[in-house]
Amino acid sequence: MVQNPERRIALVDAAIEVLARDGARGLTFRAVDAEAGVPKGTASNYFANRDDLLNQVGAHIHRRLALDPAGVEAAQLPPSRELLTELMRALYHHISDDRTGWLALLELRLEATRRPELQAALTRTLRDNLMLNVEGHRETGNPGDDMTVVLLYYAMTGLILEHLTVPEVLSGYDEDDLIDTFVTRSLGT
């Protein structure tokens, strides 16, 4: 396999674009090459097969969608419900700005129902992501326990899913207000 890390990342990002636009059935080496603007056959030099490509997309996509809390303006606030709310809002807007990444993740999740190896890899990645959120929450000292993080994780996942796939369902609601309510109710306050 070829070892140019920048080219590999560019190909994985191109695969994310293809997944979001064309779905898992449209994800071919040829489509990835075209999206990345590289010569035909390039992707097949970087990935052993389609499963390898899907697994690498699954590993990379969470890094792409991750929010760096230090980059959030409100990160200067002391640990509080307000800080937690602002972090959730920043996450929501960050992911909304990368609609393609989230839709590709959704396609990966669906494809994982048909591919046991991908399901195992995606399960590990998603579980690790959830645990990193739990540990990060503990380290910040924000209010709430581990279950608060789990509840917020899944509330945010649902909100993002609706917003990016069928946004008119939420047309009567302000997403920032919903996030405030998620945090408030998950904390029991």
C-alpha positions in Angstrom: 0.0 0.0 0.0 1.1 3.5 -0.8 2.2 5.6 2.3 1.5 9.3 1.5 -0.6 10.3 4.6 -1.9 13.5 3.1 -3.1 11.8 -0.1 -4.7 9.0 2.1 -6.6 11.7 4.1 -7.7 13.4 0.9 -9.0 10.2 -0.4 -10.9 9.4 2.8 -12.4 12.9 2.8 -13.4 12.3 -0.9 -15.0 9.0 0.2 -17.0 10.9 2.9 -18.3 13.3 0.2 -19.3 10.3 -2.0 -21.0 8.6 0.8 -23.0 11.6 1.7 -24.0 12.4 -1.8 -24.4 8.9 -3.4 -24.8 6.6 -0.4 -22.9 3.4 0.3 -23.8 1.9 -3.0 -22.2 4.7 -4.9 -18.9 4.4 -3.0 -16.5 3.0 -5.5 -12.8 3.5 -5.9 -13.5 5.2 -9.3 -16.0 7.6 -7.6 -13.5 8.4 -4.9 -10.7 9.1 -7.5 -13.1 11.4 -9.4 -14.1 13.2 -6.2 -10.5 13.6 -5.1 -9.4 14.7 -8.5 -6.7 12.1 -8.8 -5.8 9.7 -11.6 -8.0 6.6 -11.9 -6.6 3.7 -9.8 -5.2 6.0 -7.1 -7.7 4.9 -4.4 -7.1 1.2 -5.1 -3.4 1.8 -4.4 -4.2 3.2 -0.9 -6.9 0.8 0.2 -6.8 -3.0 0.0 -10.6 -3.2 -0.8 -13.9 -1.4 -0.3 -14.1 -2.8 3.3 -10.7 -1.2 4.1 -11.9 2.1 2.7 -15.2 2.0 4.7 -13.2 1.1 7.9 -10.8 4.0 7.3 -13.7 6.4 6.7 -15.3 5.2 10.0 -12.0 5.8 11.9 -11.5 9.3 10.3 -15.0 10.7 10.4 -15.1 11.2 14.1 -11.9 13.2 14.1 -13.4 15.4 11.4 -16.7 15.9 13.3 -15.1 16.4 16.7 -15.4 19.7 18.4 -12.4 21.2 20.1 -13.8 22.7 23.3 -10.9 25.0 23.6 -12.1 26.7 20.4 -15.5 27.5 21.9 -15.8 31.1 23.0 -17.7 30.1 26.1 -14.9 27.8 27.2 -13.7 30.6 29.4 -16.7 30.2 31.6 -16.4 28.2 34.9 -17.9 24.8 35.0 -21.7 25.4 35.0 -25.0 24.6 33.3 -24.4 27.6 31.1 -21.0 26.3 29.9 -22.4 22.8 29.2 -25.3 24.4 27.2 -22.8 26.5 25.2 -20.6 23.4 24.5 -23.7 21.5 23.2 -24.8 24.5 21.1 -21.2 24.8 19.6 -21.2 21.0 18.9 -24.6 21.3 17.2 -23.5 24.2 15.0 -20.1 22.6 14.3 -21.7 19.4 13.0 -24.4 21.3 11.1 -21.6 23.1 9.3 -20.3 19.7 8.2 -23.6 18.3 6.9 -21.6 16.0 4.5 -19.6 14.4 7.3 -22.7 13.7 9.4 -24.6 12.3 6.4 -21.7 10.1 5.6 -21.6 8.8 9.2 -25.3 8.0 8.9 -24.6 6.1 5.6 -21.8 4.2 7.4 -24.1 3.3 10.2 -26.6 1.9 7.7 -23.9 0.0 5.8 -22.7 -1.5 9.1 -26.0 -3.3 9.5 -24.9 -5.4 6.5 -21.2 -5.7 7.2 -20.3 -7.4 10.5 -16.6 -6.2 10.3 -17.7 -2.6 9.8 -20.3 -2.9 12.5 -17.6 -4.1 14.9 -15.2 -1.3 14.0 -17.9 1.4 14.0 -19.2 0.1 17.4 -15.7 0.4 18.9 -15.3 3.9 17.4 -18.8 5.1 18.6 -18.3 3.5 22.1 -14.8 5.1 22.3 -16.3 8.5 21.3 -19.0 8.2 23.9 -16.5 7.3 26.6 -14.3 10.2 25.6 -17.3 12.5 26.0 -17.9 11.0 29.5 -14.3 11.3 30.5 -14.1 14.9 29.1 -17.2 15.8 31.0 -15.7 14.5 34.2 -12.5 16.5 33.6 -14.3 19.8 33.0 -16.1 19.6 36.3 -19.4 20.6 34.6 -22.5 19.6 36.5 -24.1 16.2 35.9 -22.9 12.7 36.1 -22.0 10.1 33.4 -25.7 9.5 32.7 -26.1 13.2 31.9 -23.5 12.8 29.2 -25.2 9.7 27.8 -28.6 11.5 27.7 -27.2 14.6 26.1 -25.2 12.4 23.6 -28.4 10.7 22.3 -30.6 13.8 22.5 -28.0 15.7 20.4 -27.7 12.8 18.0 -31.5 12.8 17.4 -31.6 16.6 17.1 -28.8 16.6 14.6 -30.3 13.7 12.6 -33.6 15.5 12.2 -32.0 18.8 11.4 -29.7 17.4 8.7 -32.2 15.0 7.1 -35.7 16.4 7.5 -35.3 19.9 8.9 -39.0 20.9 8.4 -40.0 18.5 11.3 -38.4 21.1 13.7 -39.6 24.2 11.9 -41.6 25.3 14.9 -38.7 25.0 17.3 -35.5 26.9 18.0 -32.7 24.4 18.1 -30.7 26.5 20.6 -33.8 26.5 23.0 -34.1 22.8 22.6 -30.5 22.3 23.5 -31.0 24.5 26.6 -34.0 22.3 27.5 -32.0 19.1 26.9 -29.3 20.3 29.3 -31.7 21.6 31.9 -33.8 18.5 32.0 -30.8 16.1 31.9 -29.5 17.8 34.9 -32.8 17.6 36.7 -33.0 21.4 37.2 
